[in-house]
Amino acid sequence: MAERRHPGIWAMRLIYAVLCLALIFLNLLPLDTMPRGWAGPDLMLALTCAWVVRRPDFVPLLLIALVFLLADLLYQMPPGLWAAFVVIGTEAMRRRAPLLRDLTFLAEWFTVAVILTVITIGNQIVLAVLLIDRPSPGLYLMQLVMTLACYPVVAYASQIVFGVRKQAPGDVEAMVNRK
């Protein structure tokens, strides 16, 4: 059976960066001038988590840090705080990626949910300690729940559209031999 080949690791990194920049751009568009009473999902975070769990080699640490630092600056959030929490969370996911390779999607989703909950609570604690104005905790909780709810859709779309699947044991050996 013919296997679908990836265009290359650098091409996938470029695709990830372009997708994240597009999501940042869409979030900055002034589509509604009135403040919303609800928070939508953080699609960039869901995309990052899906790619880190499935193919950690496609999203290196530095790329994640730069993309989320840019988002912090453009969204006028404390520079580097959310980016640091995302980097810590994705590195925890990256360490667990080989273990999640053999488990079901439900185990992957649960792992992502736990890590995203921890980094969201950690971010809120640091913002509270530093006395930085922030929206109500209900909005952050709503965004967390919406992000976790859209994670299966993002993971499925990443698999179907971009071919970002969990690594098979043979893929890891081929990568080692290729270097």
N, C-alpha and C positions, 0 to 999 in steps of 0.2 A: 504494500500500500504506500502511495507517495505521501511524504510528510511535507508539511508547509514550513518553509525556511523563513527565518527572520531576516530582515534586511541588514542586520548587523547591530552590534551593541551601541555604537555611536549614533546610528540612525534612530534607535529606540530612545536613547537619551535625549536626542533632539526633539523627537515627537513628544516625549514627556514634558520638556521645557516649553514647547509651543502650546501644548494643551493647557498647562498651568498659566501661561501668559494670557491665553484667550479667556480663561476663567476669571483671572484678575480684571481684564478689560471689561468683561461682561458685568462683573460686580460693580465696577466704577461707572457704568453708564447710568445717566440720570433718567431712568425709566419712570420713576414715581417720585414726585416732589414732596409728598407727605410722608412723615415717618411711619414705618410699619409697626404694627403691634405684635408681629410674629417674626420668628427667625427661621430662615430656610436652611437647608443643609450646607455644610462646608464641602462642596464637591471636590475642591482641590485636595483637601485632607483625605477624603474617601479614595480618590484616585491614587494618591501617594501610598496609602496603606495597602490598597489592592496590589499595586505594582511591587511594593517592598516584600509583601508576603509571598507573592507568586514568583517574581523574578528580581531578587535583590541586586543583581548585577546591572539592571537597567537604570536604577536610581541610586547613584552614589551619594554618600553623606554630604559632600560639598555642594552638589546640585540641589539637594533638598534644602540645605541651609540657605543658599543664595536665593532660591525661589521664595521661600517663606520670609526671609528678611526683606526682600523686595515687596512682598505683600504687606508686611508690617509697616513699611515706610509709606506705601501708597494708601493703605487704609487708615493711616494716622493712628496706629496703635503704638504702645511702647516698643521702640525698636529692638528687635532681637529676642524679646521675652517669649512670644508665642513660637517664634522660630526655634528657640532653644528647647522648648518643651516638645515640639514636633520632632526635632532631631533625636532627643532622648527616647521618645516613644517609638520612632521608627527604627532606631538601633535595637531596642528591645524586641521589636517584631522581627528584625533581620536575624537576630540570634536564634529566634524560635522558628524561622522559616524552614530549616531542614526537618524539624520535628513535625511541623504542620503539613509537610509534603505528603505524608502517608495517611493523614487524618481526613475526616469529612469536612465539607464546607461549613457545617454548623460549628465545628471546633475552631475553624479559622475565624468565623464571625464572632464567636464568643471571645476569642483572644483579642481581636481588634476592639471589641466593645469594652473589655476591661482596660486595655491600654488607653483608649481614647477617653474613658471616664476618668482615669487617674491623671492624665495630663490636663484635662479640662479643670478638674478640681484643683490641681496644683497651680495652674494659671490663676484661677480665682483667688486662691489663698495669697499668692504673691501680690496680686493687684490690691487685695484688701489690706495686707500688711503695709504696703507702700502708700496707701491712701490715695490710690488713683481712681478717678471717676470711672465708673463702669455701668453698663446697663444692669437691669435687675437679674438676679440669679435664674429667674424663670426663663428669660430669653436664652441664656447659655444652656440651660437644661433642654429647652426646646430645640436649639440648634444641635446639641449632642444627639438627641433622640432622632431628629430628622436625618442627621448624617449617618447614624447607624441603620436607619430604615432604608436609606438609599444605597448603602454599601453593597448589597447583593446585586442591584441593578448596575452599579459602576463596575463591579468585578466581572459580571457577565458581559457587559459591553466591552470591557478591556480584553476579555478572552475572545469574543466574536470578531470585533473590529480590528484589534491590533495584535491578536495572537499571544497575549500575555497569559500563559498557562503556568501551572505549577511545574517546576523542573522535575523531570523523571531522573532516576538514578543514572541512566546513560548520558543525559545531558551534562551532568556535573563532570563525569569522566571525560567527555569530549572537550569541555571547556578547559580542564586541567591539561590535557594533552595538546590542545591548540596553543597554549601560551608558551 
